[in-house]
Amino acid sequence: MTISLITRQQVPTQQRVQHSAKLFGLHFPMKLEPFVFNMAGHLSDDYNGGYWEFYALSNGGFYMSPNSASPFKVSCDNGYEGKLSGDALGIAACLYAYSHLSFGEDAFADTCAQHFHWLREYMLDHPEAGAILGAID
């Protein structure tokens, strides 16, 4: 059995709207994106907005992360405190969003559940997997 590493590819700026619409429809700008931004602010007082990168995963998943060279100090409701890179903060915020939005009876909830699992699978090989798990567990 061959296990292949899940890779990410940055979504080019000119394809961001089409890519997110293909995956989530109008739910992306109306529900998912604002939830992710709010969650990033909830996890870190250091987060105060900014440009986010979009990433497509080779397993079908998607996440977004703030474009920041500085780490973010995080303090989570579960008691975890530490620092996350912008990439790791984005992954954690997206995992929270996907989880929360998956509790519904519609197709969007199913989509969020699937994206949660795809992103979690990718995250397990991330260099900051332990810190991300600490933040979301």
Backbone as a chain_set.jsonl record, in Angstrom:
{"seq": "MTISLITRQQVPTQQRVQHSAKLFGLHFPMKLEPFVFNMAGHLSDDYNGGYWEFYALSNGGFYMSPNSASPFKVSCDNGYEGKLSGDALGIAACLYAYSHLSFGEDAFADTCAQHFHWLREYMLDHPEAGAILGAID", "coords": {"N": [[0.845, -1.183, 0.0], [0.641, 2.138, -0.917], [1.258, 5.229, 0.496], [0.453, 8.456, -0.145], [1.75, 11.715, 0.119], [-0.126, 14.498, 1.035], [-0.443, 17.392, -0.809], [-0.219, 20.974, -1.204], [-1.437, 23.668, -3.18], [-1.056, 26.98, -4.049], [-3.802, 29.06, -4.685], [-4.117, 30.968, -7.521], [-4.371, 34.552, -7.59], [-6.201, 35.607, -9.511], [-7.945, 33.49, -9.772], [-9.248, 33.019, -7.415], [-11.945, 33.746, -6.648], [-13.527, 32.188, -8.408], [-12.612, 29.632, -7.704], [-13.301, 29.311, -4.942], [-16.053, 29.663, -5.182], [-16.753, 27.455, -6.726], [-16.302, 25.386, -4.934], [-17.864, 26.032, -2.622], [-19.983, 27.678, -3.277], [-22.305, 30.411, -2.863], [-22.157, 30.308, -0.169], [-19.567, 30.633, 0.65], [-18.655, 33.491, 0.646], [-20.685, 34.434, 2.28], [-20.965, 32.896, 4.633], [-18.759, 31.059, 5.314], [-16.159, 32.355, 4.895], [-16.377, 34.802, 6.506], [-16.708, 33.553, 9.02], [-14.288, 32.199, 9.362], [-12.469, 34.381, 9.454], [-13.413, 35.682, 11.79], [-12.954, 33.656, 13.655], [-10.161, 33.484, 13.613], [-9.529, 35.929, 14.82], [-10.649, 35.427, 17.3], [-9.033, 33.375, 18.25], [-6.544, 34.596, 18.385], [-5.314, 37.542, 19.724], [-3.432, 38.963, 18.416], [-4.104, 38.91, 15.763], [-5.309, 41.044, 13.33], [-6.687, 41.382, 10.949], [-6.034, 41.492, 7.365], [-4.344, 40.361, 4.348], [-5.276, 37.265, 2.962], [-4.084, 34.077, 1.969], [-5.121, 31.593, -0.398], [-5.471, 28.082, -0.548], [-5.411, 25.113, -2.438], [-5.856, 21.71, -1.874], [-4.276, 18.582, -2.601], [-5.891, 16.421, -2.087], [-8.439, 17.272, -2.505], [-9.269, 19.133, -0.716], [-9.439, 22.427, 0.895], [-8.037, 25.41, 2.169], [-7.47, 28.528, 3.872], [-5.183, 31.127, 4.733], [-3.742, 33.681, 6.803], [-1.518, 35.989, 5.314], [1.328, 36.309, 6.663], [4.451, 37.033, 8.077], [5.107, 37.023, 10.677], [4.698, 35.216, 13.727], [1.652, 34.252, 15.434], [0.415, 34.866, 18.626], [-1.513, 32.647, 20.409], [-4.455, 31.968, 22.261], [-6.557, 29.722, 23.524], [-9.96, 28.578, 24.013], [-9.908, 26.041, 25.072], [-7.829, 26.0, 26.781], [-5.307, 25.872, 25.694], [-2.275, 27.526, 25.012], [-0.023, 29.271, 22.998], [2.139, 29.7, 20.142], [1.418, 30.275, 16.725], [2.219, 29.977, 13.298], [1.237, 32.095, 10.526], [0.19, 30.41, 8.562], [-0.452, 28.087, 10.054], [-2.289, 29.182, 11.877], [-4.344, 29.853, 10.112], [-5.085, 27.286, 9.213], [-6.019, 26.18, 11.636], [-8.162, 27.952, 12.194], [-9.782, 27.478, 9.953], [-10.369, 24.751, 10.337], [-11.879, 24.889, 12.713], [-14.035, 26.412, 11.705], [-15.065, 24.75, 9.629], [-15.83, 22.546, 11.186], [-17.803, 23.659, 12.94], [-19.696, 24.625, 11.057], [-20.503, 22.295, 9.913], [-22.546, 21.147, 11.269], [-25.472, 20.739, 10.425], [-28.359, 20.372, 8.305], [-28.147, 20.46, 5.597], [-26.751, 20.504, 2.213], [-24.487, 22.127, 2.253], [-23.53, 21.841, 4.871], [-22.721, 19.17, 4.761], [-20.675, 19.444, 2.882], [-18.887, 21.053, 4.338], [-18.23, 19.256, 6.387], [-16.853, 17.296, 4.932], [-14.692, 18.831, 3.992], [-13.507, 19.478, 6.419], [-12.428, 16.963, 7.176], [-10.667, 16.459, 5.025], [-8.866, 18.632, 5.31], [-7.911, 18.198, 7.899], [-6.581, 15.796, 7.521], [-4.485, 16.651, 5.839], [-3.273, 18.46, 7.613], [-2.124, 16.844, 9.562], [0.421, 16.165, 8.693], [1.699, 18.551, 8.765], [4.295, 20.856, 9.701], [3.674, 22.147, 12.111], [1.819, 20.554, 13.353], [1.365, 19.459, 15.961], [0.988, 21.769, 17.541], [-1.23, 22.892, 16.26], [-3.144, 20.877, 16.69], [-3.228, 21.072, 19.473], [-4.445, 23.558, 19.686], [-6.968, 23.136, 18.573], [-8.13, 20.938, 19.772]], "CA": [[0.0, 0.0, 0.0], [1.412, 3.357, -1.017], [0.634, 6.402, 1.096], [1.001, 9.643, -0.786], [1.694, 12.932, 0.886], [-1.067, 15.492, 0.523], [0.258, 18.636, -1.108], [-1.048, 22.158, -1.381], [-1.078, 24.57, -4.263], [-1.671, 28.285, -3.845], [-4.764, 29.443, -5.711], [-3.723, 32.277, -8.057], [-5.273, 35.657, -7.262], [-7.262, 35.748, -10.509], [-8.832, 32.322, -9.717], [-9.763, 32.851, -6.053], [-13.413, 33.814, -6.601], [-14.056, 31.016, -9.088], [-12.275, 28.421, -6.957], [-14.125, 29.222, -3.734], [-17.45, 29.491, -5.608], [-16.913, 26.073, -7.184], [-16.327, 24.505, -3.765], [-18.823, 26.381, -1.571], [-21.05, 28.541, -3.759], [-22.473, 31.674, -2.148], [-21.879, 30.106, 1.254], [-18.21, 31.069, 0.98], [-18.581, 34.876, 1.129], [-21.751, 34.744, 3.231], [-20.841, 32.15, 5.892], [-17.467, 30.453, 5.638], [-15.064, 33.317, 4.996], [-16.49, 35.622, 7.727], [-16.499, 32.718, 10.198], [-12.84, 31.956, 9.482], [-11.855, 35.631, 9.917], [-13.788, 35.879, 13.19], [-12.281, 32.643, 14.463], [-8.753, 33.884, 13.736], [-9.496, 36.971, 15.841], [-10.963, 34.815, 18.588], [-7.88, 32.579, 18.67], [-5.347, 35.419, 18.594], [-5.446, 38.997, 19.801], [-2.461, 39.517, 17.465], [-4.692, 38.982, 14.425], [-6.118, 42.251, 13.123], [-7.032, 41.473, 9.537], [-4.939, 41.401, 6.418], [-4.542, 39.565, 3.149], [-5.223, 35.82, 3.178], [-3.783, 33.213, 0.826], [-6.01, 30.45, -0.576], [-4.737, 26.889, -0.944], [-6.118, 23.903, -2.857], [-5.128, 20.524, -1.449], [-4.304, 17.509, -3.604], [-6.954, 15.462, -1.752], [-9.722, 17.921, -2.755], [-9.533, 20.11, 0.331], [-9.184, 23.854, 0.728], [-7.938, 26.259, 3.358], [-6.956, 29.87, 3.673], [-4.374, 31.538, 5.876], [-3.241, 35.058, 6.694], [-0.176, 36.148, 4.778], [2.059, 37.003, 7.724], [5.746, 36.454, 8.406], [5.202, 36.985, 12.139], [3.799, 34.255, 14.37], [0.527, 34.774, 16.207], [0.206, 34.301, 19.955], [-2.889, 32.164, 20.497], [-4.997, 31.571, 23.557], [-7.778, 29.029, 23.115], [-10.94, 28.258, 25.048], [-9.586, 24.739, 25.665], [-6.695, 26.182, 27.677], [-4.035, 25.875, 24.964], [-1.635, 28.801, 24.713], [1.217, 29.068, 22.262], [2.297, 30.532, 18.945], [1.178, 29.619, 15.443], [2.509, 30.762, 12.096], [0.024, 32.475, 9.807], [-0.338, 29.215, 7.903], [-1.057, 27.228, 11.073], [-3.479, 29.87, 12.383], [-5.375, 29.684, 9.092], [-5.553, 25.902, 9.263], [-6.828, 26.02, 12.85], [-9.409, 28.701, 12.026], [-10.608, 26.757, 8.972], [-10.871, 23.524, 10.966], [-12.983, 25.306, 13.592], [-15.165, 26.824, 10.87], [-15.647, 23.567, 8.995], [-16.507, 21.752, 12.207], [-19.019, 24.354, 13.372], [-20.664, 24.726, 9.961], [-20.917, 20.954, 9.478], [-23.724, 20.73, 12.04], [-26.665, 21.211, 9.736], [-29.086, 19.348, 7.554], [-28.121, 20.777, 4.171], [-25.572, 20.084, 1.451], [-23.331, 22.918, 2.692], [-23.028, 21.184, 6.083], [-21.986, 17.988, 4.3], [-19.45, 19.94, 2.249], [-17.977, 21.471, 5.411], [-17.748, 18.042, 7.053], [-15.842, 16.687, 4.071], [-13.505, 19.692, 3.989], [-12.849, 19.296, 7.715], [-11.626, 15.733, 7.142], [-9.564, 16.636, 4.076], [-7.88, 19.549, 5.88], [-7.288, 17.536, 9.047], [-5.644, 14.814, 6.966], [-3.316, 17.422, 5.417], [-2.668, 19.083, 8.785], [-1.365, 15.879, 10.359], [1.809, 16.178, 8.22], [2.183, 19.938, 8.83], [5.345, 21.007, 10.722], [3.098, 22.625, 13.369], [0.651, 19.71, 13.641], [1.144, 19.361, 17.397], [0.435, 23.037, 18.04], [-2.585, 23.035, 15.707], [-3.983, 19.956, 17.45], [-3.421, 21.676, 20.794], [-5.367, 24.687, 19.574], [-8.327, 22.754, 18.159], [-8.619, 19.772, 20.498]], "C": [[0.887, 1.243, 0.0], [0.625, 4.512, -0.403], [1.274, 7.626, 0.461], [0.769, 10.859, 0.099], [0.713, 13.898, 0.226], [-0.302, 16.793, 0.347], [-0.748, 19.777, -1.242], [-0.537, 22.952, -2.569], [-1.807, 25.88, -4.018], [-2.607, 28.586, -5.007], [-4.357, 30.826, -6.216], [-4.806, 33.33, -7.799], [-6.454, 35.73, -8.218], [-8.246, 34.575, -10.501], [-9.512, 32.129, -8.363], [-11.293, 32.813, -5.996], [-14.021, 32.572, -7.237], [-13.805, 29.744, -8.288], [-13.17, 28.26, -5.73], [-15.6, 29.047, -4.086], [-17.717, 28.06, -6.053], [-17.06, 25.125, -5.989], [-17.518, 24.753, -2.838], [-20.005, 27.234, -2.035], [-21.106, 29.85, -2.985], [-22.229, 31.54, -0.649], [-20.482, 30.593, 1.628], [-18.19, 32.518, 1.456], [-19.61, 35.197, 2.22], [-21.554, 34.078, 4.595], [-19.405, 31.768, 6.234], [-16.367, 31.485, 5.855], [-15.194, 34.208, 6.239], [-16.26, 34.812, 9.006], [-15.013, 32.485, 10.431], [-12.142, 33.213, 10.006], [-12.157, 35.87, 11.397], [-13.082, 34.885, 14.106], [-10.809, 32.984, 14.644], [-8.606, 34.968, 14.803], [-9.791, 36.43, 17.229], [-9.766, 34.036, 19.128], [-6.675, 33.446, 19.041], [-5.68, 36.902, 18.631], [-4.476, 39.685, 18.848], [-3.053, 39.681, 16.068], [-5.582, 40.22, 14.327], [-6.442, 42.464, 11.649], [-5.808, 41.352, 8.656], [-5.297, 40.513, 5.246], [-4.378, 38.09, 3.482], [-4.896, 35.118, 1.866], [-4.795, 32.075, 0.793], [-5.171, 29.273, -1.07], [-5.696, 25.759, -1.313], [-5.245, 22.72, -2.463], [-5.293, 19.413, -2.474], [-5.357, 16.448, -3.303], [-8.351, 16.046, -1.967], [-10.05, 19.017, -1.767], [-9.13, 21.528, -0.029], [-8.965, 24.466, 2.103], [-7.37, 27.605, 2.957], [-6.171, 30.26, 4.916], [-3.884, 32.968, 5.684], [-1.8, 35.062, 6.203], [0.609, 36.985, 5.783], [3.367, 36.282, 7.991], [5.906, 36.321, 9.92], [4.259, 35.941, 12.707], [2.719, 34.973, 15.172], [0.497, 34.084, 17.565], [-1.261, 33.905, 20.039], [-3.219, 31.765, 21.928], [-6.385, 31.009, 23.279], [-8.675, 28.724, 24.305], [-10.636, 26.933, 25.745], [-8.38, 24.8, 26.609], [-5.343, 26.207, 26.982], [-3.558, 27.307, 24.771], [-0.317, 28.505, 24.024], [1.294, 30.039, 21.106], [2.059, 29.67, 17.719], [1.627, 30.549, 14.334], [1.179, 31.18, 11.469], [-0.626, 31.278, 9.141], [-1.065, 28.321, 8.904], [-2.314, 27.87, 11.673], [-4.63, 29.72, 11.397], [-5.946, 28.278, 9.09], [-6.458, 25.7, 10.47], [-8.172, 26.73, 12.7], [-10.338, 28.011, 11.035], [-11.164, 25.475, 9.562], [-12.024, 23.835, 11.919], [-14.22, 25.644, 12.763], [-15.847, 25.624, 10.227], [-16.419, 22.723, 10.011], [-17.836, 22.391, 12.601], [-20.092, 24.341, 12.284], [-21.125, 23.362, 9.445], [-22.158, 20.461, 10.218], [-24.965, 21.363, 11.436], [-27.257, 20.081, 8.934], [-29.009, 19.551, 6.044], [-26.815, 20.323, 3.517], [-24.323, 20.861, 1.871], [-22.717, 22.308, 3.95], [-22.221, 19.944, 5.714], [-20.659, 18.377, 3.661], [-18.432, 20.341, 3.308], [-17.414, 20.267, 6.152], [-16.645, 17.387, 6.229], [-14.554, 17.512, 4.062], [-12.77, 19.637, 5.32], [-11.928, 18.08, 7.658], [-10.445, 15.844, 6.182], [-8.471, 17.528, 4.668], [-7.182, 18.912, 7.078], [-6.256, 16.513, 8.573], [-4.353, 15.503, 6.516], [-2.542, 17.942, 6.631], [-1.785, 18.114, 9.568], [0.094, 15.761, 9.922], [2.422, 17.579, 8.236], [3.264, 20.038, 9.909], [4.815, 21.461, 12.088], [1.873, 21.803, 13.786], [0.354, 19.63, 15.139], [0.504, 20.61, 17.98], [-0.99, 23.239, 17.516], [-3.543, 22.119, 16.454], [-4.237, 20.482, 18.856], [-4.456, 22.781, 20.763], [-6.797, 24.245, 19.279], [-8.925, 21.64, 18.998], [-9.472, 20.154, 21.697]], "O": [[1.783, 1.371, 0.834], [-0.535, 4.738, -0.749], [2.49, 7.806, 0.524], [-0.274, 11.0, 0.737], [0.728, 14.085, -0.99], [0.402, 17.238, 1.254], [-1.953, 19.563, -1.375], [0.645, 22.906, -2.91], [-3.019, 25.898, -3.806], [-2.252, 28.391, -6.169], [-4.26, 31.763, -5.424], [-5.999, 33.026, -7.793], [-7.592, 35.899, -7.78], [-9.284, 34.65, -11.159], [-10.271, 31.176, -8.183], [-11.865, 31.931, -5.356], [-14.93, 31.966, -6.67], [-14.676, 28.878, -8.2], [-13.732, 27.188, -5.508], [-16.325, 28.356, -3.37], [-18.788, 27.514, -5.786], [-17.847, 24.179, -6.032], [-18.116, 23.807, -2.326], [-20.929, 27.483, -1.26], [-20.083, 30.341, -2.507], [-22.107, 32.541, 0.057], [-20.233, 30.929, 2.786], [-17.747, 32.772, 2.576], [-19.418, 36.133, 2.996], [-21.943, 34.649, 5.614], [-18.898, 32.108, 7.303], [-15.714, 31.482, 6.899], [-14.215, 34.362, 6.97], [-15.684, 35.323, 9.967], [-14.535, 32.563, 11.563], [-11.31, 33.122, 10.909], [-11.263, 36.218, 12.168], [-12.662, 35.24, 15.207], [-10.264, 32.789, 15.731], [-7.668, 34.932, 15.599], [-9.247, 36.917, 18.221], [-9.515, 34.04, 20.334], [-5.882, 33.076, 19.907], [-6.255, 37.447, 17.689], [-4.664, 40.852, 18.505], [-2.568, 40.491, 15.278], [-6.489, 40.416, 15.137], [-6.466, 43.596, 11.167], [-4.694, 41.139, 9.134], [-6.405, 39.982, 5.16], [-3.453, 37.708, 4.198], [-5.365, 35.51, 0.798], [-5.275, 31.64, 1.84], [-4.278, 29.44, -1.901], [-6.662, 25.486, -0.6], [-4.036, 22.73, -2.692], [-6.327, 19.315, -3.135], [-5.686, 15.65, -4.18], [-9.346, 15.394, -1.65], [-11.014, 19.757, -1.961], [-8.565, 21.794, -1.09], [-9.619, 24.091, 3.076], [-6.861, 27.787, 1.851], [-6.455, 29.786, 6.016], [-3.642, 33.412, 4.561], [-0.978, 34.246, 6.622], [0.559, 38.215, 5.756], [3.391, 35.057, 8.118], [6.765, 35.571, 10.385], [3.137, 35.791, 12.223], [2.859, 36.14, 15.535], [0.548, 32.856, 17.642], [-2.147, 34.718, 19.776], [-2.369, 31.294, 22.684], [-7.281, 31.736, 22.851], [-8.219, 28.626, 25.445], [-11.058, 26.721, 26.882], [-7.964, 23.783, 27.166], [-4.334, 26.528, 27.609], [-4.337, 28.19, 24.411], [0.414, 27.598, 24.421], [0.612, 31.064, 21.084], [2.441, 28.501, 17.674], [1.44, 31.763, 14.416], [0.122, 30.672, 11.844], [-1.849, 31.142, 9.151], [-2.17, 27.852, 8.631], [-3.293, 27.176, 11.945], [-5.768, 29.484, 11.803], [-7.158, 28.098, 8.977], [-7.537, 25.12, 10.351], [-9.21, 26.165, 13.043], [-11.548, 27.961, 11.252], [-12.321, 25.138, 9.312], [-13.03, 23.125, 11.932], [-15.325, 25.209, 13.087], [-17.071, 25.499, 10.279], [-17.52, 22.248, 9.73], [-18.874, 21.728, 12.595], [-21.261, 24.076, 12.564], [-22.042, 23.289, 8.627], [-22.754, 19.457, 9.826], [-25.438, 22.402, 11.897], [-26.721, 18.974, 8.894], [-29.724, 18.888, 5.292], [-25.905, 19.828, 4.181], [-23.221, 20.315, 1.848], [-21.493, 22.268, 4.075], [-21.16, 19.695, 6.288], [-19.642, 17.717, 3.875], [-17.252, 20.011, 3.196], [-16.236, 20.259, 6.51], [-15.621, 16.972, 6.772], [-13.456, 16.958, 4.118], [-11.543, 19.739, 5.354], [-10.766, 18.167, 8.054], [-9.347, 15.378, 6.489], [-7.286, 17.22, 4.546], [-5.974, 19.078, 7.245], [-5.183, 16.387, 9.163], [-3.258, 15.005, 6.776], [-1.314, 17.873, 6.672], [-0.799, 18.532, 10.175], [0.928, 15.303, 10.702], [3.545, 17.768, 7.769], [3.159, 19.368, 10.936], [5.441, 21.189, 13.112], [0.995, 22.303, 14.49], [-0.806, 19.726, 15.537], [-0.405, 20.529, 18.806], [-1.859, 23.708, 18.252], [-4.642, 22.539, 16.815], [-5.345, 20.352, 19.374], [-5.249, 22.929, 21.692], [-7.744, 24.913, 19.695], [-10.134, 21.419, 18.936], [-9.959, 19.279, 22.412]]}, "num_chains": 1, "name": "protein.A"}
